[in-house]
Structures are given as structure tokens and as C-alpha cells.
Amino acid sequence: MWPEYLAPLYEEWNPPFLLHRDKELRKILHFTIESPIPENLWIEGAKGLGKTLTCKFFAQEVKARNAGVVFYISCGPSFNQALKTAFEKEGVHIPMRMLSTYGAVSTLLKQLPSEKPYYFIIDDPEHVRDPRSIDDFVRDAYNILTWEGKKYAILIVTRISLKKAYSVYEVLKADSRLHPIPIIFQPYNAAEIAQILKQRLHYAFTRDDVYEEDALYVIAEHIYRVGSDVREALEILRYAVLKIAKEKLTRNDAEEAVEWAKKEWWKEKLLSLPPHWAFLAYIAAKSSRALEEGVTAVEAYNVVQQYKSKCDELRVDPLGKTTTYYALKKMGEAEGLFSIERVKIGGIYALRLMFDEDEAKRIEQAGEEIDWRWALLSRQRPPVR
């Protein structure tokens, strides 16, 4: 099953109209282009809730109304480089010798003078290596643009709450130059996620009979339970459409795609751990699965012995005994891969690892696809088979 147009199934594609974020968009417009003095905004919410897409619609609306100049700054490790890229897209060339926040704002006024407001959208500032560069930009924009009598607004789009940001950005706590108004994006519900997926399929295919309604709700309900991230929903939808479905996306296809997504989540979870910790988790899950049906608890002692045996087979040095038990406790307490119970066996206290049966299955499946010898020898993120 292959769509006529592939782009609508990816998050980078901009739909012709915005679904379920019109309220947030109206708020942004109210505080900026509809206000005599544009306000700075702090747009916060978890990933995949439509913050970036809403801001792109805001930029389109500003241009359509000829209400100002918008600079969309997609942050990376270097804020100054991201600033330079954003300015150049709008025709403002910043010489390398002036690549600083002060130089960028000064060059902006010379090359693109405007009596209408300037809007700076700073997306994902948490990706910037040094938050002080954002502080510098806010101060320089305030000092230079205010001195020149220009109107402007800074819209910061982030996963960080405004309350938490006071400990990150000096400009928020040192003075009131930024003083942003918070706009909080709440999670989508399952019906809203299903409608967004339906919109994407409508533009990907030229015919309407390519999916069952239930299939979209299977994906939407799963995504709603794990955080309402539409990016993850689109990833599952792509897998279902491109890898599984034949002539029509059915409920069974969607359920298979959701199972694939759960396994991929656990794979990423394992890959994010130190290699020996991940290997321990895989062995523990596999051990619990090898027990008789209905039993999901495994003794930590048995896991440690199997771990040492497997390390011998792979010809790698295992962790020490104390470090191994520490890793198991941390994975249970901090990472939540399993729960830990302290039990008394024959007068001796021992640790027991308790798995959810479905999660143990997915951890085992994810671990089967990892090249453990390479991972344990290199102590790096292992390749996937």
C-alpha cells in the first residue's frame, strides 16, 4: 500500500489548516499582532503537541496581514549560528565578524528596517549548548530595538515550563525585560489525534476508502495513553501504511503497528542505558519469560549468574558483583524497567525482580535485535541487527 503523496505522513509537512490548536493560535495573535504593544510569549508543552506547527501558522498569518517581519529560529547547539540561518532566510546577511547577538540585531536594523513589529520565534531553546547566548539575545534585542523605538516580540517555544525556566535563563530572574506571558499547550485527546491522522491520510491518498475508522482509533488511543505525541502517531501510521497494510489500512494492521512501536520504544530505552545495564535488563526479562506461565518474578541472584555466564560466552569482562546488584536496583527504582521486592528465602534476604508480562516480552524482543558483543566491547550505543 503506497500513498500518492508521501509528505503528508511526515511531521515536517504543513497542512492547509490547523486542527485543534485554533484556540492557542488566537491567543498568540491576540497578544502580538492584535495588541498595540506586542507581548513576549512563553509557549510551553510536551513534545508533539503542535507548538511548532501553530507558530508556523502564526508566521503565515503575520505575512498574510502584512503585520510585521517574522524570524523563525530553530535552535541547535550554537544559538548564534541558528540566529544567522534564520536572519539569512529573511534576506539579512550577517558577516562572520559580526556573528554575535548584538551584531545580528544591529545588522537587522540596517538591512531590513521596518516600521512594523519584528517577531522572533525561538524554537526548542533547550537544544542550545549555552543558555547564556539566549539571555544575550534577549538583552541586546531589548536594548537596541527599544532605543530605536521599534516594536518587537520574542516567542519562546519550549518543553520547559516557565516556572522551571527561571532557574535556567538569567534574563527571566535578573530583570523584567522578557517578562513573557505563558501559553500552555494541553495534550490532545484520542479523538483529536484520530482526526489529525485522518487529515494526513486525506492528503496522502487521492481516494477515501484506504482505511478503517477503527484503525485510526487504535493508534490514537495508544498515543493518548503514552503522552499524545502526534509525531509518534505519524511514525506508527507510516509504518502501518508503508510496511504492513496491503490494499486498505485495517484494525489488525494498526494493532500490529502499535506492537512494533512498543517494541521500538523498549529498544530505544535499552540503547539509552549503559551497555552492561541494558544487557542485564535483557537477561532478566528473558529469564522471567522462561519461567512457567503466569510467573513473572525472577531472583536477582539467578539473573547475575546468567549475566556472568553470557559474558563468558561473548568473551567480555562482566561487571563486579556489587556493581551488578547496584545496576539492577537502579534500573528498578530509577528507570522503572521492573519492580524490586526484598524477600526472605531460607532465612536469607534476597532480591526478586518482578516484570509486567507484556513488557518483559517486548524487552526480550528488543534485546534480540541488539548486537551485544559489539556493545559490551565498545561501551558505546550498539548497532541494531
Secondary structure, DSSP 8 states (H G I E B T S, - for coil): ---S-SGGGSTT---SS--S-HHHHHHHHHHTTTSSS---EEEE--TTSSHHHHHHHHHHHHHHHT--EEEEEE--S-HHHHHHHHHHHTT----GGG-SHHHHHHHHHHHS--SS-EEEEEE-GGG-S-THHHHHHHHHHHHHHHHTT--EEEEEEESS-HHHHTTT-HHHHH-SSS--EEEE-----HHHHHHHHHHHHHHH-SSSTTB-HHHHHHHHHHHHHTT--HHHHHHHHHHIIIII-SSSB-HHHHHHHHHHHHHHHHHHHHHHS-HHHHHHHHHHHHHHHHS-TT--EEEHHHHHHHHHHHHHHHT-----HHHHHHHHHHHHHTS-SSEEEEEEETTEEEEEEE--HHHHHHHHHHHHTB-HHHHHHHTS---B-
